[in-house]
Amino acid sequence: MAKTSFPKNKINVVLVESIHPRAVEMLGAEGFNVQTMAGAPDEKKLASLVKDAHVLGIRSKSEVMPSILAAAPKLLTVGCFCIGTNQVALKDACERGVAVFNSPFSNTRSVAELTIAETIALHRCLGDKTLQMHKGEWDKSAAGSHEVRGRTIGIVGYGHIGSQVSVLAEAMGMRVVFFDIIPKMALGNARAVRSLKELLEVSDVVTLHVPATNATKNMLGKAEIARMKKGSYLINNARGSVVDVNALAAALKSGHLAGAALDVFPDEPAGKGDRFESPLQGLANVLLTPHVGGSTEEAQASIAEDVCDKLIKFINVGSTSGAVNVPEVDLPEQASATEKAKRPHRILHFHKNVPGVLSKMHALIAGMNANISAEYLRTNEEIGYVVLDVDPTDGVAIQKKLTEIPETIRVRLLW
């Protein structure tokens, strides 16, 4: 194995929340030191886990807030083995030169399939029928049971998951309408509506597929739920913050809504065995699942591979392609050593995005008569990311000089 600028077996990876074993396999194969934990650690435990970590892998429960980032001086990157990244203080991570990666597509099909399954189950009251049978009760009544064919499903958020739901729902003979704040091309016979209000008023089923933002917090509250058709259904497989569950419970008790299915909640237990409580418990025709929308073997393995590919490329090559918080630079592998030339050194430089930094860097390098074979640069509003491939004789000296530039956030050297 070629000598590296930092021994791979000293790169510490911490994976929490029972991330799929494929992640351990891939990261371990790189020679990294991998530590795993089941469940989501509390803030104190997480701070302890990351104090010597270079890579942190989480799912949706663990919150990587500024205090956690401050407790992890060696941290280079965070991998979110899920779709969302709202559980990470992205701006603070950016300002520390910590790249954050996620997997925005890998569990799309799993969540879409669950949504369709819930749509059918709610229309047939399968949750209640199953419970009755387990109690020994036999009730063949068709009251309240319907086919989904010919009914209208309203999709709020027509992104990767929402559009998949659209295709599957239409294949079952449902009419599809959708609302998104960004114009989206309709698939099949789906039709965009102009407002959330219109969607609520015409849909027999409303399904939510939006991120957790200030704009989506309680986007379905008492007033919005009241606009929904009497006897309609609500499905939330998005984020727990987007539905006012107390208002939903009231609408279900009054009979305004005929049922609901939720996979996400405002307050969720940290791990298996912890008690779950919700005002929706015990209500008729309500399906409650423990945040398992993307929890299929296929989805979790795919997520593990997707995120690990990005983490490995960042650690080994410096590529930030797919990062959600730092400038994206897609880098080639470093040139191989030849008989006439040794392997170039690669310098990875995160810096504050203020005028003059690049000039300082170029002046410094010119003053050293250093030979640069390649340079890559991207910036966002907060930081810049410069990657330099330099002759081996210049690498260490340039790295040392770059650390002296006041705007430097982090410098890393790859051999």
BARO-215760 format. One record per residue (C-alpha): residue number from 1; residue in three letters; x, z, y. Coordinates in steps of 0.05 Angstrom, whole numbers, plus 5000, padded with zeros to 4 digits. Each point is the difference from the previous one (the first is absolute). Layout:
<recs>
REC, num, residu, u, w, v
REC, NUM, ALA, X, Z, Y
...
</recs>
This chain:
<recs>
REC, num, residu, u, w, v
REC, 1, MET, 5000, 5000, 5000
REC, 2, ALA, 5026, 4982, 5069
REC, 3, LYS, 5021, 5057, 5044
REC, 4, THR, 4948, 5017, 5052
REC, 5, SER, 5004, 5033, 5068
REC, 6, PHE, 4958, 5057, 4975
REC, 7, PRO, 4997, 5017, 4926
REC, 8, LYS, 4932, 4981, 4973
REC, 9, ASN, 4995, 5062, 4957
REC, 10, LYS, 5003, 5041, 5064
REC, 11, ILE, 4940, 4966, 5031
REC, 12, ASN, 4945, 5051, 4990
REC, 13, VAL, 4929, 4975, 4989
REC, 14, VAL, 4941, 5048, 5002
REC, 15, LEU, 4934, 4975, 4971
REC, 16, VAL, 4938, 5044, 5006
REC, 17, GLU, 4926, 4994, 4981
REC, 18, SER, 5012, 4974, 4929
REC, 19, ILE, 5023, 4931, 5021
REC, 20, HIS, 4998, 4950, 4941
REC, 21, PRO, 5059, 5006, 4952
REC, 22, ARG, 5019, 4928, 5015
REC, 23, ALA, 5028, 5025, 5066
REC, 24, VAL, 5046, 5050, 4965
REC, 25, GLU, 5022, 4945, 4953
REC, 26, MET, 5016, 4950, 5056
REC, 27, LEU, 5035, 5049, 5046
REC, 28, GLY, 5037, 5033, 4943
REC, 29, ALA, 5025, 4932, 4977
REC, 30, GLU, 5034, 4992, 5068
REC, 31, GLY, 5039, 5064, 4986
REC, 32, PHE, 4963, 5042, 5050
REC, 33, ASN, 4988, 5075, 4987
REC, 34, VAL, 4924, 5005, 4992
REC, 35, GLN, 4960, 5064, 5005
REC, 36, THR, 4925, 5001, 4986
REC, 37, MET, 4942, 5047, 5013
REC, 38, ALA, 4927, 5000, 4979
REC, 39, GLY, 4950, 5015, 5055
REC, 40, ALA, 5008, 5001, 5075
REC, 41, PRO, 5047, 5053, 5027
REC, 42, ASP, 4981, 5042, 5059
REC, 43, GLU, 5040, 4994, 5064
REC, 44, LYS, 5049, 5054, 4982
REC, 45, LYS, 5013, 4973, 4931
REC, 46, LEU, 5007, 4928, 5025
REC, 47, ALA, 5049, 5022, 5054
REC, 48, SER, 5042, 5032, 4946
REC, 49, LEU, 4997, 4939, 4955
REC, 50, VAL, 5023, 4951, 5054
REC, 51, LYS, 5057, 5039, 5030
REC, 52, ASP, 5052, 4959, 4960
REC, 53, ALA, 4956, 4940, 4985
REC, 54, HIS, 5018, 4929, 5019
REC, 55, VAL, 4935, 4970, 4973
REC, 56, LEU, 4931, 5032, 4999
REC, 57, GLY, 4942, 4972, 4960
REC, 58, ILE, 4929, 5025, 5012
REC, 59, ARG, 4928, 4979, 4989
REC, 60, SER, 4942, 5016, 5046
REC, 61, LYS, 5000, 5076, 4999
REC, 62, SER, 5069, 5020, 5024
REC, 63, GLU, 5006, 5002, 5076
REC, 64, VAL, 5068, 4980, 5027
REC, 65, MET, 4993, 5028, 5070
REC, 66, PRO, 5055, 5008, 5053
REC, 67, SER, 5019, 5068, 4972
REC, 68, ILE, 5013, 4970, 4931
REC, 69, LEU, 5042, 4944, 5031
REC, 70, ALA, 5040, 5051, 5039
REC, 71, ALA, 5014, 5038, 4935
REC, 72, ALA, 5028, 4937, 4968
REC, 73, PRO, 5064, 4979, 5038
REC, 74, LYS, 5023, 4954, 4943
REC, 75, LEU, 4933, 4965, 4992
REC, 76, LEU, 5006, 4924, 5004
REC, 77, THR, 4932, 4977, 4977
REC, 78, VAL, 4930, 5021, 4979
REC, 79, GLY, 4961, 4962, 4947
REC, 80, CYS, 4924, 5007, 5002
REC, 81, PHE, 4977, 4983, 4930
REC, 82, CYS, 4930, 4982, 5025
REC, 83, ILE, 4968, 4957, 5054
REC, 84, GLY, 4995, 5048, 5058
REC, 85, THR, 5057, 5028, 5042
REC, 86, ASN, 4960, 5045, 5047
REC, 87, GLN, 5028, 5060, 4963
REC, 88, VAL, 5069, 4985, 5030
REC, 89, ALA, 5021, 5012, 5072
REC, 90, LEU, 5019, 4927, 5008
REC, 91, LYS, 5024, 5003, 5072
REC, 92, ASP, 5045, 5060, 4987
REC, 93, ALA, 5028, 4967, 4937
REC, 94, CYS, 5014, 4937, 5041
REC, 95, GLU, 5037, 5039, 5053
REC, 96, ARG, 5043, 5030, 4946
REC, 97, GLY, 5015, 4933, 4968
REC, 98, VAL, 4960, 5019, 4937
REC, 99, ALA, 4967, 4938, 4972
REC, 100, VAL, 4931, 5010, 4969
REC, 101, PHE, 4974, 4953, 4946
REC, 102, ASN, 4932, 4995, 4965
REC, 103, SER, 4963, 4956, 4951
REC, 104, PRO, 4942, 4968, 5037
REC, 105, PHE, 4976, 4953, 4945
REC, 106, SER, 5015, 5029, 4931
REC, 107, ASN, 4938, 5041, 4988
REC, 108, THR, 4952, 4952, 5034
REC, 109, ARG, 4966, 4978, 4936
REC, 110, SER, 4992, 5071, 4973
REC, 111, VAL, 4964, 5025, 5062
REC, 112, ALA, 4956, 4938, 5003
REC, 113, GLU, 4980, 5007, 4927
REC, 114, LEU, 4982, 5074, 5011
REC, 115, THR, 4957, 4980, 5059
REC, 116, ILE, 4962, 4949, 4959
REC, 117, ALA, 4992, 5049, 4943
REC, 118, GLU, 4971, 5052, 5048
REC, 119, THR, 4953, 4948, 5031
REC, 120, ILE, 4969, 4987, 4932
REC, 121, ALA, 5001, 5074, 4979
REC, 122, LEU, 4963, 5021, 5064
REC, 123, HIS, 4947, 4947, 4992
REC, 124, ARG, 4987, 5023, 4928
REC, 125, CYS, 5008, 5075, 5014
REC, 126, LEU, 5052, 5002, 4944
REC, 127, GLY, 5032, 5065, 5023
REC, 128, ASP, 4934, 5039, 4995
REC, 129, LYS, 4979, 4965, 4936
REC, 130, THR, 5066, 5018, 4967
REC, 131, LEU, 4995, 5072, 5022
REC, 132, GLN, 4929, 5005, 4973
REC, 133, MET, 5022, 4973, 4933
REC, 134, HIS, 5057, 5051, 4995
REC, 135, LYS, 4948, 5054, 5012
REC, 136, GLY, 4956, 4972, 4944
REC, 137, GLU, 4948, 4970, 5047
REC, 138, TRP, 4970, 4932, 4983
REC, 139, ASP, 4970, 4962, 5060
REC, 140, LYS, 4989, 4925, 4992
REC, 141, SER, 4966, 4992, 5068
REC, 142, ALA, 5019, 4939, 5040
REC, 143, ALA, 4981, 5035, 5065
REC, 144, GLY, 5055, 4990, 5052
REC, 145, SER, 5040, 4951, 4958
REC, 146, HIS, 5015, 4931, 5026
REC, 147, GLU, 5041, 4938, 4986
REC, 148, VAL, 5055, 4985, 5050
REC, 149, ARG, 4986, 4925, 4997
REC, 150, GLY, 4968, 4977, 5064
REC, 151, ARG, 5017, 5063, 5038
REC, 152, THR, 5045, 5002, 5062
REC, 153, ILE, 5067, 5035, 5000
REC, 154, GLY, 5030, 5015, 5068
REC, 155, ILE, 5076, 5006, 5001
REC, 156, VAL, 5032, 5038, 5057
REC, 157, GLY, 5073, 4977, 5003
REC, 158, TYR, 5012, 4930, 4972
REC, 159, GLY, 5073, 5008, 4982
REC, 160, HIS, 5034, 4996, 4932
REC, 161, ILE, 4951, 5046, 4965
REC, 162, GLY, 4937, 4982, 5039
REC, 163, SER, 5010, 4926, 4987
REC, 164, GLN, 5010, 5013, 4925
REC, 165, VAL, 4935, 5039, 4999
REC, 166, SER, 4967, 4941, 5035
REC, 167, VAL, 5021, 4951, 4945
REC, 168, LEU, 4979, 5046, 4943
REC, 169, ALA, 4933, 5018, 5032
REC, 170, GLU, 4982, 4927, 5013
REC, 171, ALA, 5017, 4984, 4928
REC, 172, MET, 4945, 5049, 4980
REC, 173, GLY, 4950, 4966, 5044
REC, 174, MET, 5003, 5047, 5060
REC, 175, ARG, 4995, 4977, 5072
REC, 176, VAL, 5063, 5021, 5038
REC, 177, VAL, 5006, 5017, 5074
REC, 178, PHE, 5061, 5032, 5031
REC, 179, PHE, 5026, 5029, 5065
REC, 180, ASP, 5072, 5005, 5022
REC, 181, ILE, 5030, 5012, 5069
REC, 182, ILE, 5047, 4941, 4987
REC, 183, PRO, 4971, 4931, 4987
REC, 184, LYS, 5006, 4984, 4926
REC, 185, MET, 4986, 4937, 4960
REC, 186, ALA, 4939, 5011, 4955
REC, 187, LEU, 5009, 4988, 4926
REC, 188, GLY, 4947, 4962, 4962
REC, 189, ASN, 4931, 5009, 5032
REC, 190, ALA, 5017, 5066, 5034
REC, 191, ARG, 4977, 5005, 5072
REC, 192, ALA, 5032, 5038, 5057
REC, 193, VAL, 4954, 5041, 5045
REC, 194, ARG, 5014, 5017, 5072
REC, 195, SER, 4996, 5075, 4998
REC, 196, LEU, 5000, 5061, 4954
REC, 197, LYS, 4929, 5014, 5024
REC, 198, GLU, 4976, 4933, 4974
REC, 199, LEU, 5035, 5010, 4933
REC, 200, LEU, 4968, 5069, 4990
REC, 201, GLU, 4931, 4974, 5016
REC, 202, VAL, 5001, 4941, 4950
REC, 203, SER, 5039, 5029, 4941
REC, 204, ASP, 4973, 5029, 4935
REC, 205, VAL, 5070, 5026, 4985
REC, 206, VAL, 5052, 5018, 5053
REC, 207, THR, 5072, 5005, 4974
REC, 208, LEU, 5058, 5023, 5044
REC, 209, HIS, 5071, 4972, 4995
REC, 210, VAL, 5034, 5021, 5065
REC, 211, PRO, 5063, 5040, 5016
REC, 212, ALA, 5001, 5070, 5029
REC, 213, THR, 5008, 4993, 5075
REC, 214, ASN, 4971, 5033, 5062
REC, 215, ALA, 4952, 4942, 5004
REC, 216, THR, 4974, 5009, 4929
REC, 217, LYS, 4994, 5076, 5000
REC, 218, ASN, 4927, 5016, 4984
REC, 219, MET, 4982, 4927, 5011
REC, 220, LEU, 4939, 5014, 4957
REC, 221, GLY, 4969, 5062, 5031
REC, 222, LYS, 4929, 5023, 5007
REC, 223, ALA, 4979, 4943, 5047
REC, 224, GLU, 5032, 4946, 4958
REC, 225, ILE, 4972, 5025, 4935
REC, 226, ALA, 4931, 5003, 5032
REC, 227, ARG, 5006, 4925, 5015
REC, 228, MET, 5010, 4984, 4926
REC, 229, LYS, 4940, 4972, 4963
REC, 230, LYS, 4956, 5052, 4967
REC, 231, GLY, 5016, 5002, 4926
REC, 232, SER, 5070, 4969, 5009
REC, 233, TYR, 5066, 5025, 4972
REC, 234, LEU, 5066, 5020, 5031
REC, 235, ILE, 5068, 4992, 4966
REC, 236, ASN, 5065, 5027, 5029
REC, 237, ASN, 5064, 4983, 4963
REC, 238, ALA, 5041, 4996, 5064
REC, 239, ARG, 5020, 5065, 5034
REC, 240, GLY, 4965, 5067, 5001
REC, 241, SER, 5000, 5004, 5075
REC, 242, VAL, 4954, 4940, 5011
REC, 243, VAL, 4935, 5032, 4978
REC, 244, ASP, 4965, 5062, 5026
REC, 245, VAL, 4984, 5031, 4932
REC, 246, ASN, 4952, 5051, 5029
REC, 247, ALA, 4959, 4945, 5032
REC, 248, LEU, 5003, 4961, 4935
REC, 249, ALA, 4976, 5060, 4960
REC, 250, ALA, 4942, 5009, 5048
REC, 251, ALA, 4980, 4926, 4993
REC, 252, LEU, 5002, 5005, 4924
REC, 253, LYS, 4959, 5064, 4999
REC, 254, SER, 4947, 4970, 5046
REC, 255, GLY, 4994, 4938, 4956
REC, 256, HIS, 5023, 4953, 5055
REC, 257, LEU, 5057, 4977, 4955
REC, 258, ALA, 4989, 4989, 4926
REC, 259, GLY, 5071, 5017, 4979
REC, 260, ALA, 5073, 5000, 5017
REC, 261, ALA, 5068, 4994, 4967
REC, 262, LEU, 5063, 5032, 5029
REC, 263, ASP, 5071, 4999, 4974
REC, 264, VAL, 5031, 5030, 5063
REC, 265, PHE, 4984, 5063, 5039
REC, 266, PRO, 5018, 5035, 5065
REC, 267, ASP, 5031, 5058, 4962
REC, 268, GLU, 5030, 4986, 4932
REC, 269, PRO, 5035, 5047, 4951
REC, 270, ALA, 5075, 4995, 4997
REC, 271, GLY, 5003, 4990, 4925
REC, 272, LYS, 4968, 5003, 4933
REC, 273, GLY, 4965, 5066, 4985
REC, 274, ASP, 4987, 5018, 5073
REC, 275, ARG, 4927, 5010, 5018
REC, 276, PHE, 4961, 4945, 5034
REC, 277, GLU, 4942, 5016, 5046
REC, 278, SER, 4953, 4953, 5038
REC, 279, PRO, 4930, 5001, 5029
REC, 280, LEU, 4986, 4939, 4957
REC, 281, GLN, 5007, 5038, 4934
REC, 282, GLY, 4936, 5006, 4960
REC, 283, LEU, 4962, 4946, 5038
REC, 284, ALA, 4960, 4948, 4963
REC, 285, ASN, 5032, 4932, 4987
REC, 286, VAL, 5066, 5018, 5031
REC, 287, LEU, 5064, 4978, 4965
REC, 288, LEU, 5062, 5041, 5017
REC, 289, THR, 5069, 4980, 4975
REC, 290, PRO, 5067, 5034, 5015
REC, 291, HIS, 5036, 4947, 5041
REC, 292, VAL, 5011, 4954, 4941
REC, 293, GLY, 4983, 4933, 5032
REC, 294, GLY, 5070, 4974, 4989
REC, 295, SER, 5015, 5043, 4940
REC, 296, THR, 5003, 4950, 4943
REC, 297, GLU, 5062, 4992, 4957
REC, 298, GLU, 5006, 4928, 5024
REC, 299, ALA, 4995, 5018, 5074
REC, 300, GLN, 5047, 5059, 4997
REC, 301, ALA, 5053, 4961, 4962
REC, 302, SER, 4994, 4942, 5049
REC, 303, ILE, 5005, 5047, 5060
REC, 304, ALA, 5061, 5034, 4970
REC, 305, GLU, 5035, 4933, 4991
REC, 306, ASP, 4981, 4974, 5069
REC, 307, VAL, 5023, 5062, 5038
REC, 308, CYS, 5063, 5009, 4959
REC, 309, ASP, 5020, 4928, 5011
REC, 310, LYS, 4997, 5013, 5075
REC, 311, LEU, 5036, 5066, 4996
REC, 312, ILE, 5056, 4972, 4957
REC, 313, LYS, 5010, 4940, 5046
REC, 314, PHE, 5004, 5046, 5060
REC, 315, ILE, 5050, 5048, 4967
REC, 316, ASN, 5043, 4946, 4968
REC, 317, VAL, 4995, 4943, 5049
REC, 318, GLY, 4971, 5028, 5065
REC, 319, SER, 4938, 4956, 4999
REC, 320, THR, 4939, 5030, 5037
REC, 321, SER, 4952, 4945, 4980
REC, 322, GLY, 4932, 5032, 4987
REC, 323, ALA, 5014, 5062, 5043
REC, 324, VAL, 4942, 5025, 5041
REC, 325, ASN, 5037, 5037, 5055
REC, 326, VAL, 5068, 4967, 5013
REC, 327, PRO, 5020, 4928, 5017
REC, 328, GLU, 4996, 4956, 4939
REC, 329, VAL, 5065, 4966, 4981
REC, 330, ASP, 5002, 4961, 4935
REC, 331, LEU, 5072, 4998, 4979
REC, 332, PRO, 5037, 4960, 4947
REC, 333, GLU, 5045, 5035, 4949
REC, 334, GLN, 5070, 5013, 5026
REC, 335, ALA, 5049, 4944, 4986
REC, 336, SER, 5040, 5012, 4936
REC, 337, ALA, 5074, 5012, 5001
REC, 338, THR, 5045, 4941, 4984
REC, 339, GLU, 5073, 4994, 4984
REC, 340, LYS, 5015, 4983, 5072
REC, 341, ALA, 4953, 5049, 5033
REC, 342, LYS, 4974, 5068, 4985
REC, 343, ARG, 4926, 5017, 5003
REC, 344, PRO, 4977, 5006, 5072
REC, 345, HIS, 4977, 5067, 5026
REC, 346, ARG, 4929, 5005, 5026
REC, 347, ILE, 4984, 5045, 5059
REC, 348, LEU, 4928, 5022, 5010
REC, 349, HIS, 4987, 5025, 5071
REC, 350, PHE, 4936, 5030, 5026
REC, 351, HIS, 4999, 5012, 5075
REC, 352, LYS, 4953, 5014, 5058
REC, 353, ASN, 4971, 4936, 5027
REC, 354, VAL, 5024, 5004, 5071
REC, 355, PRO, 5036, 4946, 5042
REC, 356, GLY, 5074, 4993, 4990
REC, 357, VAL, 5010, 5028, 4930
REC, 358, LEU, 5016, 4933, 4968
REC, 359, SER, 5049, 4984, 5056
REC, 360, LYS, 5036, 5066, 4987
REC, 361, MET, 5005, 4984, 4927
REC, 362, HIS, 5027, 4930, 5011
REC, 363, ALA, 5050, 5024, 5052
REC, 364, LEU, 5024, 5055, 4953
REC, 365, ILE, 5008, 4952, 4941
REC, 366, ALA, 5034, 4948, 5044
REC, 367, GLY, 5049, 5052, 5024
REC, 368, MET, 5019, 5014, 4928
REC, 369, ASN, 5010, 4926, 4984
REC, 370, ALA, 4955, 5011, 4940
REC, 371, ASN, 4976, 4942, 4958
REC, 372, ILE, 4925, 4997, 4991
REC, 373, SER, 4973, 4951, 4948
REC, 374, ALA, 4926, 5012, 5011
REC, 375, GLU, 4954, 5038, 5048
REC, 376, TYR, 4925, 5015, 4995
REC, 377, LEU, 4957, 5033, 5052
REC, 378, ARG, 4927, 5021, 5008
REC, 379, THR, 4968, 5048, 5049
REC, 380, ASN, 4934, 5034, 5013
REC, 381, GLU, 4977, 5041, 5060
REC, 382, GLU, 5040, 5062, 4979
REC, 383, ILE, 5062, 4978, 4962
REC, 384, GLY, 5045, 4942, 4982
REC, 385, TYR, 5030, 4986, 4932
REC, 386, VAL, 5066, 4962, 4998
REC, 387, VAL, 5035, 4980, 4936
REC, 388, LEU, 5072, 4976, 5001
REC, 389, ASP, 5041, 4970, 4944
REC, 390, VAL, 5073, 5011, 5017
REC, 391, ASP, 5069, 4993, 4968
REC, 392, PRO, 5017, 5059, 4956
REC, 393, THR, 5059, 5019, 5045
REC, 394, ASP, 4952, 5008, 5059
REC, 395, GLY, 4940, 5035, 4968
REC, 396, VAL, 5019, 5074, 5004
REC, 397, ALA, 5030, 4993, 5070
REC, 398, ILE, 4938, 4965, 5027
REC, 399, GLN, 4954, 5052, 4968
REC, 400, LYS, 5039, 5056, 5034
REC, 401, LYS, 4997, 4966, 5067
REC, 402, LEU, 4926, 4985, 4996
REC, 403, THR, 4984, 5073, 4989
REC, 404, GLU, 5030, 5013, 5069
REC, 405, ILE, 4948, 4956, 5035
REC, 406, PRO, 4950, 5049, 5032
REC, 407, GLU, 4939, 4960, 4978
REC, 408, THR, 5020, 5000, 4927
REC, 409, ILE, 4949, 5032, 4953
REC, 410, ARG, 5032, 4988, 4933
REC, 411, VAL, 5058, 4959, 4971
REC, 412, ARG, 5009, 4985, 4926
REC, 413, LEU, 5056, 4961, 4967
REC, 414, LEU, 4993, 4960, 4936
REC, 415, TRP, 5061, 4974, 4962
</recs>
